[in-house]
Amino acid sequence: MRIVESCQGFKSNLPWLRALGKEWRKRQIRKITDKVFDRIKTQTGRATLSFEELYIAVLLVYNDINKYLPGPHFDPPSKDKVRELMQECDINLDGEIDHEEFVKFIQKLTGDTFCMVSQGLIISLVVAPTVALATKRATEGVPGVGKVVQKLPNSIYASLVTIAVVAIQSASQGC
């Protein structure tokens, strides 16, 4: 019963967590896009990206996502998908992408990617410790296991369960 009560309390906080996740996502996208755009701008000496430079930038963005953010490995989109989205995001129709167009382009391109990462983070960092503490109380009365569980501090027990959840998530995603 305590687990159900804990999960119901968590559900009431979901809108707040979603809003927090969206802000986190926007900040992360902006950091990555600014870094990648500046890198290519420095190398080419131009303030806009041609299609080939844009595709290289997309590969660099996905490389950073896969390097720095938890969750599964994300494959970059095909050249056809990039070309299609470039036409949508090229507001001034000059055939090249400037910095602000690039930010919007990457936001559209990675929208689903960051949703998956955000959901994984919420489960790993919020749900798992809450459920761990609720199950700890429930298992304290189990013979044999109960004594071991009682001796573990709550923080260590919650950490162990969270690590197990992350390992299960990684295994199920093929990492």
TORTILUM-33063 format. One record per residue (C-alpha): x, y, z; residue number from 1. Coordinates in Angstrom, 3 decimals, always signed. Layout:
<c1=X&c2=Y&c3=Z&n=NUM>
...
This chain:
<c1=+0.000&c2=+0.000&c3=+0.000&n=1>
<c1=+2.865&c2=+2.402&c3=+0.790&n=2>
<c1=+4.296&c2=+1.906&c3=-2.706&n=3>
<c1=+0.954&c2=+2.829&c3=-4.256&n=4>
<c1=+0.730&c2=+5.951&c3=-2.076&n=5>
<c1=+4.293&c2=+6.945&c3=-3.027&n=6>
<c1=+3.604&c2=+6.479&c3=-6.728&n=7>
<c1=+0.368&c2=+8.479&c3=-6.499&n=8>
<c1=+2.288&c2=+11.310&c3=-4.833&n=9>
<c1=+4.823&c2=+11.120&c3=-7.656&n=10>
<c1=+2.086&c2=+11.334&c3=-10.300&n=11>
<c1=+0.871&c2=+14.624&c3=-8.813&n=12>
<c1=+4.389&c2=+16.045&c3=-9.300&n=13>
<c1=+4.700&c2=+14.966&c3=-12.967&n=14>
<c1=+3.656&c2=+18.331&c3=-14.498&n=15>
<c1=+6.352&c2=+20.076&c3=-12.459&n=16>
<c1=+8.940&c2=+17.466&c3=-13.461&n=17>
<c1=+7.946&c2=+17.727&c3=-17.113&n=18>
<c1=+8.367&c2=+21.525&c3=-17.013&n=19>
<c1=+11.752&c2=+21.096&c3=-15.349&n=20>
<c1=+12.699&c2=+18.526&c3=-17.994&n=21>
<c1=+11.729&c2=+20.890&c3=-20.819&n=22>
<c1=+13.862&c2=+23.693&c3=-19.409&n=23>
<c1=+16.773&c2=+21.309&c3=-18.898&n=24>
<c1=+16.343&c2=+20.086&c3=-22.468&n=25>
<c1=+16.349&c2=+23.624&c3=-23.878&n=26>
<c1=+19.510&c2=+24.526&c3=-21.970&n=27>
<c1=+21.305&c2=+21.368&c3=-23.080&n=28>
<c1=+20.282&c2=+21.843&c3=-26.712&n=29>
<c1=+21.452&c2=+25.447&c3=-26.647&n=30>
<c1=+24.833&c2=+24.543&c3=-25.119&n=31>
<c1=+25.481&c2=+21.813&c3=-27.654&n=32>
<c1=+24.284&c2=+23.806&c3=-30.675&n=33>
<c1=+26.259&c2=+26.919&c3=-29.715&n=34>
<c1=+29.429&c2=+24.886&c3=-29.243&n=35>
<c1=+29.061&c2=+22.990&c3=-32.519&n=36>
<c1=+28.046&c2=+26.060&c3=-34.549&n=37>
<c1=+30.975&c2=+28.080&c3=-33.181&n=38>
<c1=+33.364&c2=+25.227&c3=-33.969&n=39>
<c1=+32.283&c2=+25.025&c3=-37.602&n=40>
<c1=+32.134&c2=+28.815&c3=-37.933&n=41>
<c1=+35.744&c2=+29.034&c3=-36.693&n=42>
<c1=+36.882&c2=+26.362&c3=-39.146&n=43>
<c1=+35.105&c2=+27.826&c3=-42.191&n=44>
<c1=+35.297&c2=+31.522&c3=-41.338&n=45>
<c1=+31.631&c2=+31.972&c3=-42.333&n=46>
<c1=+28.531&c2=+32.780&c3=-40.275&n=47>
<c1=+26.269&c2=+30.362&c3=-42.172&n=48>
<c1=+26.324&c2=+26.645&c3=-42.894&n=49>
<c1=+25.998&c2=+25.027&c3=-46.303&n=50>
<c1=+24.283&c2=+21.638&c3=-46.520&n=51>
<c1=+27.552&c2=+19.687&c3=-46.168&n=52>
<c1=+28.641&c2=+21.784&c3=-43.175&n=53>
<c1=+25.184&c2=+21.379&c3=-41.663&n=54>
<c1=+25.378&c2=+17.609&c3=-41.982&n=55>
<c1=+28.798&c2=+17.616&c3=-40.296&n=56>
<c1=+27.301&c2=+19.791&c3=-37.537&n=57>
<c1=+24.451&c2=+17.285&c3=-37.092&n=58>
<c1=+26.974&c2=+14.462&c3=-36.713&n=59>
<c1=+28.863&c2=+16.500&c3=-34.107&n=60>
<c1=+25.643&c2=+17.265&c3=-32.202&n=61>
<c1=+24.678&c2=+13.587&c3=-32.097&n=62>
<c1=+28.207&c2=+12.716&c3=-31.028&n=63>
<c1=+27.876&c2=+15.133&c3=-28.088&n=64>
<c1=+24.429&c2=+13.795&c3=-27.192&n=65>
<c1=+25.770&c2=+10.253&c3=-27.135&n=66>
<c1=+28.866&c2=+11.283&c3=-25.174&n=67>
<c1=+27.437&c2=+13.540&c3=-22.505&n=68>
<c1=+23.825&c2=+12.547&c3=-21.917&n=69>
<c1=+22.678&c2=+9.352&c3=-20.216&n=70>
<c1=+20.531&c2=+6.868&c3=-22.027&n=71>
<c1=+20.694&c2=+4.877&c3=-25.218&n=72>
<c1=+22.920&c2=+5.605&c3=-28.199&n=73>
<c1=+21.117&c2=+7.742&c3=-30.782&n=74>
<c1=+21.878&c2=+7.376&c3=-34.472&n=75>
<c1=+22.039&c2=+10.589&c3=-36.507&n=76>
<c1=+19.430&c2=+11.121&c3=-39.212&n=77>
<c1=+20.036&c2=+10.421&c3=-42.886&n=78>
<c1=+21.213&c2=+13.098&c3=-45.312&n=79>
<c1=+17.737&c2=+13.108&c3=-46.874&n=80>
<c1=+16.106&c2=+13.873&c3=-43.503&n=81>
<c1=+18.649&c2=+16.660&c3=-42.862&n=82>
<c1=+18.062&c2=+18.130&c3=-46.347&n=83>
<c1=+14.274&c2=+18.060&c3=-45.831&n=84>
<c1=+14.459&c2=+19.717&c3=-42.427&n=85>
<c1=+17.002&c2=+22.272&c3=-43.695&n=86>
<c1=+14.447&c2=+23.484&c3=-46.243&n=87>
<c1=+11.862&c2=+23.878&c3=-43.464&n=88>
<c1=+14.229&c2=+25.812&c3=-41.188&n=89>
<c1=+15.859&c2=+28.055&c3=-43.815&n=90>
<c1=+13.646&c2=+31.051&c3=-43.028&n=91>
<c1=+15.400&c2=+33.564&c3=-45.299&n=92>
<c1=+15.569&c2=+30.996&c3=-48.162&n=93>
<c1=+19.250&c2=+31.644&c3=-48.920&n=94>
<c1=+20.109&c2=+27.928&c3=-49.043&n=95>
<c1=+22.238&c2=+28.170&c3=-45.903&n=96>
<c1=+21.554&c2=+28.016&c3=-42.177&n=97>
<c1=+22.537&c2=+30.833&c3=-39.798&n=98>
<c1=+22.948&c2=+30.450&c3=-36.035&n=99>
<c1=+19.309&c2=+30.958&c3=-34.989&n=100>
<c1=+18.055&c2=+28.768&c3=-37.832&n=101>
<c1=+20.551&c2=+26.127&c3=-36.676&n=102>
<c1=+19.219&c2=+26.224&c3=-33.108&n=103>
<c1=+15.635&c2=+25.722&c3=-34.338&n=104>
<c1=+16.799&c2=+23.027&c3=-36.760&n=105>
<c1=+18.484&c2=+21.037&c3=-33.972&n=106>
<c1=+15.504&c2=+21.508&c3=-31.639&n=107>
<c1=+13.207&c2=+19.978&c3=-34.252&n=108>
<c1=+15.670&c2=+17.238&c3=-35.112&n=109>
<c1=+16.368&c2=+16.131&c3=-31.544&n=110>
<c1=+12.938&c2=+16.615&c3=-29.955&n=111>
<c1=+12.211&c2=+12.896&c3=-29.555&n=112>
<c1=+15.777&c2=+12.159&c3=-28.493&n=113>
<c1=+15.639&c2=+14.481&c3=-25.523&n=114>
<c1=+12.188&c2=+13.260&c3=-24.499&n=115>
<c1=+13.586&c2=+9.729&c3=-24.212&n=116>
<c1=+16.577&c2=+10.961&c3=-22.219&n=117>
<c1=+14.353&c2=+13.052&c3=-19.915&n=118>
<c1=+12.017&c2=+10.129&c3=-19.231&n=119>
<c1=+14.968&c2=+7.898&c3=-18.387&n=120>
<c1=+16.382&c2=+10.515&c3=-16.032&n=121>
<c1=+13.054&c2=+10.977&c3=-14.255&n=122>
<c1=+12.683&c2=+7.238&c3=-13.747&n=123>
<c1=+16.270&c2=+6.806&c3=-12.627&n=124>
<c1=+16.558&c2=+9.810&c3=-10.354&n=125>
<c1=+13.069&c2=+10.180&c3=-8.887&n=126>
<c1=+10.956&c2=+7.060&c3=-9.180&n=127>
<c1=+13.624&c2=+4.474&c3=-8.357&n=128>
<c1=+14.714&c2=+5.996&c3=-5.007&n=129>
<c1=+11.077&c2=+6.562&c3=-3.977&n=130>
<c1=+10.125&c2=+2.983&c3=-4.745&n=131>
<c1=+13.354&c2=+1.749&c3=-3.101&n=132>
<c1=+12.525&c2=+3.406&c3=+0.199&n=133>
<c1=+8.954&c2=+2.106&c3=+0.088&n=134>
<c1=+10.126&c2=-1.454&c3=-0.620&n=135>
<c1=+12.782&c2=-1.226&c3=+2.072&n=136>
<c1=+10.098&c2=-0.741&c3=+4.686&n=137>
<c1=+8.123&c2=-3.626&c3=+3.221&n=138>
<c1=+11.102&c2=-6.031&c3=+3.215&n=139>
<c1=+12.293&c2=-5.256&c3=+6.755&n=140>
<c1=+9.907&c2=-7.895&c3=+8.123&n=141>
<c1=+11.015&c2=-10.666&c3=+5.744&n=142>
<c1=+13.045&c2=-13.332&c3=+7.599&n=143>
<c1=+16.717&c2=-13.455&c3=+6.611&n=144>
<c1=+16.568&c2=-10.472&c3=+4.258&n=145>
<c1=+14.959&c2=-8.115&c3=+6.758&n=146>
<c1=+17.965&c2=-7.923&c3=+9.091&n=147>
<c1=+20.322&c2=-7.060&c3=+6.217&n=148>
<c1=+17.932&c2=-4.443&c3=+4.862&n=149>
<c1=+17.487&c2=-2.866&c3=+8.305&n=150>
<c1=+21.261&c2=-2.444&c3=+8.699&n=151>
<c1=+21.638&c2=-0.590&c3=+5.388&n=152>
<c1=+21.210&c2=+3.185&c3=+5.586&n=153>
<c1=+18.365&c2=+4.527&c3=+3.426&n=154>
<c1=+20.743&c2=+6.462&c3=+1.162&n=155>
<c1=+22.832&c2=+3.375&c3=+0.363&n=156>
<c1=+19.782&c2=+1.194&c3=-0.189&n=157>
<c1=+18.184&c2=+3.794&c3=-2.501&n=158>
<c1=+21.470&c2=+4.147&c3=-4.402&n=159>
<c1=+21.761&c2=+0.386&c3=-4.894&n=160>
<c1=+18.215&c2=+0.125&c3=-6.215&n=161>
<c1=+18.755&c2=+3.149&c3=-8.500&n=162>
<c1=+21.941&c2=+1.588&c3=-9.905&n=163>
<c1=+20.016&c2=-1.628&c3=-10.529&n=164>
<c1=+17.256&c2=+0.302&c3=-12.343&n=165>
<c1=+19.822&c2=+2.114&c3=-14.530&n=166>
<c1=+21.522&c2=-1.212&c3=-15.329&n=167>
<c1=+18.173&c2=-2.751&c3=-16.289&n=168>
<c1=+17.345&c2=+0.277&c3=-18.469&n=169>
<c1=+20.707&c2=+0.055&c3=-20.215&n=170>
<c1=+20.359&c2=-3.682&c3=-20.790&n=171>
<c1=+16.846&c2=-3.307&c3=-22.188&n=172>
<c1=+18.019&c2=-0.587&c3=-24.602&n=173>
<c1=+20.833&c2=-2.723&c3=-25.904&n=174>
<c1=+23.681&c2=-0.644&c3=-24.442&n=175>
